[in-house]
Amino acid sequence: MVASRKSRDILYVGVDGGGSKCRASIFDADNRLLGTGVSGPANPLHGYAQTIDSIVRSAALAVAEAGLPAETLGELVAGVGLAGVNMPRLYNEMLAWAHPFKQMFLTTDQHSACLGAHRGGDGAVIIAGTGSVGYAWTGGRKVIVGGHGFPHGDKGSGAWLGMEAIKYVLMVMDGLAENSMLSREVQKALGTDDPYDVIEMMAGKPSSQYARLAVPVVECAEANCPVAASIMRDGADYISDLADKLMESRPPRLAMIGGLAPRLKPWLKPHVAEKMSDPLDPPELGCVYFAQQSLAALADGDAKVAEESDSKALFG
């Protein structure tokens, strides 16, 4: 649970970084929100420089919204949860960063999101946003399912929905699939009905670019377009399978978060939807819980325990 011994003058910044955006929120020692800032993507797999720029920008914006002096940035204890740092190389690169904070505690966005969803306690979480992943933290042990990255993984995510829409629209343009509400809406979003324009437009683009096309998929599915509904159902079935796998570790709670989560929930298998609880706190506060737990371990004079706990959360 969250550390009970907290210095009254500590200010924390929780930084939640993913493939589409980075959100930073400043909290006082009683976990009261003071200010929030949002900037660009913060997944080091897709760019180290972009990631550190997004972290600093979002934190500086949060400082400004809180009405604090700019130099407060250097007084903050940062809990940072990032996509991509489950890979040891990227974790070590980010850990070596000469950050501007007083202290920084780094973990995965999966672990921090889970801590937030269950107010610092045990539980399981499914992240359904630009990417997708399932994560459980129970009794100090983790279970992770999926999260292999776009395009070879992240099924059921916004990026995957967008990619499926592109594949379908290209088949329509070639006369190999029937036109539908979805194909018309996607072509409208792309501004073209030429397959070569689509290829040039989307080739080599990051997952966030594909995730933008999840919007017409979801809206058309909700309007009973059979093609869009089929794509949505396929993705939701995968997310339901993630949930079933996570529940094998018997976590006390299961939650789903991410920009796609509320639109995806009605498409889940009924037995999974029934188990879903609302997240108790946002991922940024989960990052703060992680920083508080790490500080508590250090205050107890056991840096080795803190290090081993961080390593277990990251790499098993």
SVG drawing of the C-alpha trace seen along z (x, -y; Angstrom):
<svg xmlns="http://www.w3.org/2000/svg" viewBox="-27 -32 50 51">
<polyline fill="none" stroke="black" stroke-width="0.4" points="0.0,0.0 1.0,-3.7 3.6,-4.8 2.1,-6.3 5.2,-8.3 5.3,-11.2 7.2,-14.5 4.7,-17.3 6.6,-19.5 7.2,-17.0 5.6,-17.8 5.2,-14.9 4.7,-14.8 3.2,-11.7 4.1,-11.4 2.2,-8.9 3.8,-8.6 2.5,-6.6 2.4,-6.4 0.1,-9.4 0.6,-11.8 2.3,-12.5 0.3,-13.7 1.9,-15.0 0.1,-15.9 1.4,-17.6 0.2,-16.3 0.9,-17.4 1.8,-15.0 -1.9,-14.3 -2.3,-13.3 -4.3,-16.5 -4.1,-17.5 -2.5,-20.9 -2.0,-21.1 -1.8,-19.1 0.1,-19.4 -0.2,-17.5 2.4,-17.2 3.4,-14.9 4.3,-11.2 6.6,-9.6 7.5,-6.1 11.3,-5.8 10.9,-3.0 9.8,-5.6 12.3,-8.3 14.4,-9.1 14.7,-12.8 10.9,-13.1 10.3,-11.2 12.4,-13.4 11.1,-16.6 7.5,-15.5 8.2,-14.6 9.8,-18.0 7.2,-20.0 4.2,-18.3 5.8,-18.7 6.5,-22.4 3.0,-22.9 1.7,-21.2 3.9,-23.5 2.5,-26.5 -1.1,-25.4 -0.5,-24.8 0.6,-28.5 4.1,-27.5 7.4,-29.1 9.1,-27.5 12.1,-26.5 9.7,-24.2 10.4,-21.6 13.8,-20.9 12.0,-20.3 9.6,-17.7 9.8,-13.9 8.8,-12.3 7.1,-9.0 7.4,-8.2 5.5,-5.4 6.4,-5.0 5.4,-2.7 8.4,-0.8 10.6,-0.7 9.7,3.0 12.6,3.5 15.8,3.4 17.8,1.3 15.2,-1.5 14.8,-1.3 18.5,-1.7 18.6,-4.6 15.8,-6.5 17.3,-5.7 20.6,-7.3 18.9,-10.5 20.1,-13.6 16.5,-14.6 15.6,-18.0 13.7,-16.6 14.8,-16.3 14.4,-12.5 12.9,-10.2 11.5,-6.8 10.9,-5.0 8.5,-2.1 6.3,-0.9 3.1,-2.6 1.5,0.8 2.6,1.0 1.8,-2.6 -1.6,-2.3 -2.4,0.8 -1.3,-1.0 -3.6,-3.9 -6.6,-1.8 -6.4,0.0 -5.2,-3.0 -1.8,-1.5 -3.0,2.0 -3.1,5.3 -5.2,5.8 -5.3,6.2 -5.7,3.7 -6.2,3.7 -4.9,0.7 -6.8,0.0 -5.6,-3.1 -3.2,-3.7 -1.8,-0.3 -3.2,2.6 -1.8,4.7 -3.0,6.7 -1.1,6.4 -1.7,7.9 0.2,7.2 -0.7,9.6 1.4,10.3 4.5,8.6 4.4,10.7 3.4,9.5 1.6,11.1 1.8,9.4 -0.2,10.4 0.2,8.8 1.8,5.4 4.1,6.5 3.8,3.2 2.3,2.1 2.0,3.4 2.9,7.0 0.8,6.8 -1.5,4.5 -4.7,6.2 -7.9,4.5 -6.1,1.1 -6.9,-2.2 -3.9,-1.6 -5.0,1.9 -8.6,0.7 -7.1,-2.0 -4.9,0.5 -7.8,2.9 -9.8,0.1 -7.0,-0.8 -6.6,2.9 -10.3,3.1 -10.5,-0.2 -7.7,0.8 -9.6,4.0 -12.7,1.9 -10.6,-0.4 -9.4,2.7 -12.9,4.1 -12.2,7.0 -14.6,6.0 -18.0,4.3 -18.4,0.7 -19.9,-0.2 -20.5,-3.1 -17.0,-2.4 -15.2,-2.6 -17.0,-5.9 -16.1,-7.4 -12.5,-6.3 -12.1,-7.7 -13.6,-10.9 -11.1,-11.0 -8.2,-10.3 -9.5,-12.8 -8.9,-10.3 -10.2,-7.3 -6.9,-6.5 -5.1,-3.4 -1.7,-4.8 -2.5,-8.0 -3.5,-5.9 -0.2,-3.9 1.9,-7.0 -0.1,-8.7 0.2,-5.8 3.5,-4.1 6.0,-4.2 3.6,-6.2 3.6,-5.7 0.9,-3.9 -0.7,-7.3 -1.4,-8.1 -3.3,-4.8 -5.1,-5.3 -6.8,-8.4 -8.7,-6.2 -10.2,-4.2 -12.8,-7.0 -14.7,-6.1 -14.4,-2.4 -16.0,-2.9 -18.7,-5.3 -19.6,-3.1 -19.8,0.0 -22.1,-1.9 -24.2,-2.8 -24.6,0.9 -22.2,1.0 -21.6,4.8 -18.0,4.4 -17.1,2.0 -18.9,4.1 -17.0,7.2 -13.7,5.4 -14.8,4.1 -16.0,7.5 -12.7,9.2 -10.7,6.7 -13.0,6.9 -12.8,10.7 -9.0,10.4 -9.3,8.0 -11.7,10.4 -9.1,13.2 -6.5,10.9 -8.8,10.4 -9.4,14.2 -5.7,14.8 -5.1,12.1 -7.8,13.5 -6.0,16.8 -3.6,15.0 -6.7,14.2 -6.3,10.4 -8.8,8.8 -10.0,6.2 -10.0,5.8 -10.2,2.5 -9.8,1.2 -8.4,-2.2 -7.3,-4.2 -9.0,-6.3 -10.7,-3.4 -11.9,-1.7 -15.4,-3.2 -16.2,-2.6 -14.8,0.9 -16.5,2.1 -20.0,2.8 -18.3,5.1 -16.6,7.3 -17.8,10.8 -20.5,10.6 -18.7,12.5 -15.7,10.1 -17.8,7.0 -19.4,8.1 -16.0,8.3 -14.8,4.9 -14.6,2.3 -14.0,-1.4 -10.4,-2.6 -10.1,-4.3 -7.4,-6.8 -5.7,-7.9 -2.4,-6.6 -0.6,-9.8 -1.5,-9.2 -0.4,-5.6 3.0,-7.0 3.0,-9.0 2.0,-5.9 5.0,-4.2 7.3,-7.1 5.9,-7.0 6.4,-3.3 10.0,-3.6 10.7,-6.5 9.3,-4.4 11.7,-1.5 14.6,-3.9 13.6,-5.6 13.6,-2.1 17.3,-2.0 16.9,0.8 17.9,-0.4 18.4,3.2 14.8,4.1 13.6,1.0 15.8,2.0 14.6,5.6 10.9,4.4 11.4,2.1 13.1,4.8 10.3,7.4 7.6,4.9 9.5,4.3 11.1,7.6 9.5,10.3"/>
</svg>
